[in-house]
């Protein structure tokens, strides 16, 4: 929380992020269904999903630098406008290439909102509160991922998949606009001014990436986000091949999101019990097995169980990779380090769906989940090594050291 202030800003930020993320989570499967209705194959779905992350890939670091030397709050409404416009214009698109363009606009809006929001959390949280507050902030992501797919599944169906998916995209755009209601006076101007005044010279990117633990945290985050992203984009394709209705797919995706919320609500006691190193390693290992299991032709109830367990495991990676990167980064460069983490996330969102599309085209629609299992297996080893270098693995590992300047961070 802001020093001397109340927690109202964090609750309002979580509410706003829930609307923004809900719109994105509703739009992503709707884009897949609309693209399928317009004649897309698995490769085209992968390309469209990858373009979502293409603009953010180049914009993350400049926006991260900007939050080091300016206010965070202006990025939030900009993000909402781009998300809302990208959703609505995707519904109007009549070709695959225009859908890809507006998907990219949607991704850029999500990037703006995320960088502004995480910078706000970092600046207005006391150092010992950041693990918890980042966890609460990411609950907004999970709430959106819980509601969005169910809403998409409820609207998409029948013979006219192109029309119903377009309707879902329009509703998603309108839903994103509701985020504006929670963004008034959300940033403490005094805290922002002090943060700007305390900034020193810019630390070179090479030095940041060379800090032990930074690249490891980036890789773990990339792996976890890639798993979530491909699940969202490719579970509808799996459903089409296995005869699972869109409404059921929406419920399955929301079940995964609900499990992620449950994980983040109990994140603090889990950290005290296992420590960050062991918790990251175990959850990545379990997620690897569960992702590979989705490739099996299991009944819907078994798929639901696997997705619930997978959602719980994937809930650990994002908030803990934030603190891993922050602790490993040089003083005065934590905003940029977290922006580099976000660049890694978006690189994964470009490369993973495109690779998944190629793999699916050659080996079938279930093959991308085997690929994800391999990626998460590698991240488990990286998580163990990186976490051991930046912190101990005992019961107090979830507590962050009180180092100067810790409030100057941004990213998701």
N, C-alpha and C positions, 0 to 999 in steps of 0.2 A: 504494500500500500504506500501511498505517498506519505512522506514524513510529515507527521502532524495532521494528516488528513483522515478521510474515512475510506471505506472500501467500495463506495458506490461506483467509482469509475471502473473498477474491475468487473463488477456485475454487469454494468451497461456495455462494457466491451465484449463480454462473453455473449450477451444477448445479440448485439450487432453482428458478431462473428457467426453466431448460429444462423441468422437469416442469410448472411452472405454465403456461408459454406453450404447451407441447405439449398440455395439456388444452384450453386455449382454441382452439388451432388445429385440434384434432380436433373440438371441439364446434361451431365456427362452420359448417363445411360440413354437419355432421350436423343442425344446426338447420334449415339450408336444405332438406335432403332431407326431413326430417320434416315441415316446413311444407308442402312440395309434396305430400307424401303425404296431408296433412290438407286439401288443397284450396286452398292459397295460390296466388296468381298472382304475376307479377313485382312488382307494386306492393306486395303484402303482404310479400314477401321484403325489399324495400327498407325498409319500415317496421320490421320485426323487427330487421334489421341496424342501423337507426338507433337503436332503443331501447337497444341494447347500450351506446351511448355517452351516453345521456341523463342518467342519474344522475351519472356521472363529470363531465359538463359543469358541474354545479353544485357538485360536491364538491372539485374539483381545487385551487382556490386556498385554501380553508380548511385542507385537509390539507397543502398546501405551507407555509402559515404555521405549522402545528403542528410541522413538522419543523425550522423555524427555531428553535423554542424548546423542543424536547424531543428524545427519542430517536427514531431511525428504525426500529429493529428491531421494535417492537411492531406496526407496520403490516404486516409480512411475514406472520405467521401469520393475522392477520385477513383479509388478501387471499386466502390459501390456502383458508380456510374458506368464504368467499363464492364463490370460483371453483368449488370442489368441490360446494357445495350448489346453485349455479346450474346446473351441468352435469346433476347427477342429477335435479333437479326439472324441468328442461326435458324430460328423457326420460319423466317421468311425466305431463307436461302433455297434456291432451286437446283443447285448443282453441288457436287462434292467439293470442288475447290473453294467455293464461297463458304461452305460450311467449315472448311479447314481455316479460312481466314478469320471468321468470327469466333471460332474456337480459340484461336490465338489471342484475340482481343479479350475474351473471357479470362484466359490464363494470365494476361498482363494485369487485369483488374484484381485478380486473386492475389497476385504477387504484391501489388501496391498495398492492399489491405493487410496482408500478412506482415510485411516489413513494418508498416506503421504501427500495427497492433503489438507486435513483439517488442519493438523499440519502446513503446509506451509502458508495457509491463516491466521491462528492465529498468527504465528510468524511475518509475514511480513505486518500485518495490525495494524494501530494505534488503541488503545482501542475504541475510539468513532466510528471507521469505521467497527467494526467487525460484527454488525448486518447486515449492508448493504453488506459487502463482503462475508459473509456466504450465504446470499441470492443470490448473483450473482454466487457464486460457485455452488450452487444447481441448478442454471439454466442449467449448463452443464448436470446434471442428467436428467432434463426435456427435453432438446434438444435430448439427446440420446433416451429417452423414446418416443419422438415424431416420430423420424425417424425409429428406430429399428422395431417396430411392423408393420409399413407400408411396409418396405422392406421385412420382413418375409412373410406378407400376399401376396405380389406380387410374391414371388418365390414359395410359397407352394400351391399346388392345383393339380387337375387332379386325375387320378386313382392311380398313383404311389406316394402316400404321403410319403412313406419311402425315396424314392429317392429325391423328391423335398425338404423335410425337411433337408436331409443331405446336399444338395446344399446350403440351407440357412445358415446352421451352418458353412460351409466352407467360405462363403462370410462374415459372422460375424467375423470369426477368422482373415480374411484379413483386415477387417475394423478396428479391434482393433489395428492392427500393425501400422496404420496411426497415432496413438496417439504419437508415438516416435518423429514425426516431430515437436512437440511443446514443448518438454521437455528439450531442450538444455539450460544449464546455467539458470535454472529457480529459483534456490535458492540463496539468498544473503548469502554468506559464513560468512560475518562479523556478520550478525544477528544471524545465527546459532551458531557461536562461543560464542557470548554474552549470548545466551539462555542457552547453556551448562554450561557456567561459573556461571550463576546465580542459578543453581539447588542446592537445599539442600537435606536433607535426604528424603528418600521415605516415603510418608504418607501411613499407612496401609489401605488396601482396606476396612476393616470394618469401619474405621473412615470416609472414603469418603462416603460410603453408608449411614452412620448414620447422615450425614449432611442434615438438613432439606431442602427439595426441590430436592435433587439429584434423589432419587428413583421415585419421581413423574415425573420428566422430562424424566427419562428412560422409565417409563410406557407409557407416551404419545407418545414418539418416537416409541416404540415397536408397539403400536396399529396402528399408522399411516402407518408404514412400512409394517406391516402384511396385512393391507388393500390393499396397492399397490401391494404387492407380490402375494397375492391370486387372485387379479384381473387379473394380468398378466398370472398366471398359469391356472386359472379356467375359464376365459372368453372363451378361445377356446373350453373347454369342454361344456360349456353352448351353444356355437354356434353350436357344433355338434348335440346336443339334440334338438335344436330349428330350425335347418336347415339354419343357417346363415353361409355364405361362409367365408373361412379364410381371404380373402381380406377385407371383411367388418369388421371382428373382428379386423384386423390390423388397420383399419381406426378408429374404436371405441377406441382402446387403445391409438392411437396417439392423438385423440381428447382430451382424459383425460390428456395426457401429455401437450398438448398445453394450456389447461386451467390452469395447474399447473405453466407453464411459465408465463402466464398472471398474476397469483396471486403473484408470486415472484417479478415481475416488479413493482407492486404497493404495495409491502409489507411495505415500509417505511411510506407512507401516511396512510395506514391502522393502523399501530402501533400508529401513532400520534393521529388518530381519536378515537380508541377504547382502546389502551393499550394492553399489552401482555396477561394479565389474561383473559379479556373479549374476545379478538380475538381468543385465543386458545379454550376457552370454547364453543363459538358460532360455530366455524368451526367444532369442534369435534361432537357437537350435530347434526348439519346439515349432516355431513358425515355419522353418524349413521343411520339417516332416509333414506338417499340415498342408502347406502349399502343394507339395508333391502329391499328397493324398487326394487333392481335388481333381487330379487328372484321372483318377480311377472312376469307373462307371457305377458309382454308389447310388443308393436310393436317396430321395430328397431329405428324409429325416437324418440320415448319416451326414449328408452335405451340410445340413443345418448345424449339427453338432460340431463338425470340423470348422465351420465358419465362426461359430461362437468362440471356440478355443483360440482360433487364429486371431480374431479381433482382440481378445484379451492380451495375447502375446505382442501383437503389433502396437498396442497402446503404450508400451514402455518406451519404444525407440525414440519417438520425436522429442518429448520433453527432456529425457535424459541426455540425448545427443546435444541438445542446446547447452546444457550446463557443462558437458564434457568439453565442447569447443570453447566455451567462455573461459573455463579454468585453464585450458592449454594455451590460449591466445596471449600475445604480449599485452602489457598494460597500454591502454590508449588505443587499442585496435580491435576491441571486442565487437563493435558494431560491424566492422568490415569482415571480421572472421565469421560472424553469423550470416552475413550476406554471402560470403563464399560458400558456406554450408547450404544456403538456399540455392546458389548457383549449381552446386552439386546435385541438389534435389531435382532441379529443373533439367539438368543434363540427363539424369536418370529417367525423367519423364519424357524426354525426347528419344533417348536411345532405347529404353526398355520396351515401350509399345511398338516402335518400329521393328526392333528385333523380334518381339513377340509375334508381330504380323508375319514376318518372314518364316519364323518357326512354325506358326500355325498353318501357313500355306503349304509347307512341306510335310509336316508331321502330324497335322490335325490340331483342332482347337484346344485340346487339353494340354498340348506340349508346352505352351508358355508357363504353365504352373510348375512344371518340372524345372524349367529354367529359373523361375523365381526361387524354388527350393534350393537350388545350387547357390544362387546369389546370397540368400540368407544364411546358408551354411558357412560361406566365406566370411560374412559379416560377423558371425559368432566368434570366430577366431580373432578377427580384427578388434572387436569390442573388448575382448579379454585383454589383449596386449595394450591397447590404447588406454583403457581404464586403469590398468595397473601402473602405467607410467604417470598418469595425472592425479591419481588418488589411491588411497588404500582401499581394500575390499572388505573391511570390517564393518561392524554395525553402524559406525559413524560416517560411512562413506557418502551417505546422502546429504551430508551437511557441507555447505560450501564455505571456504575460507573467506574471511572478511578482508578483501584486498581493495586498495583504493581504486576508485573509478568503475566499480562493478555495475553501476547503474547505466553505463553507456553501452547498451547492446541493442541489436535489432535483428529480426529474421523470424522464420518459423521452420 
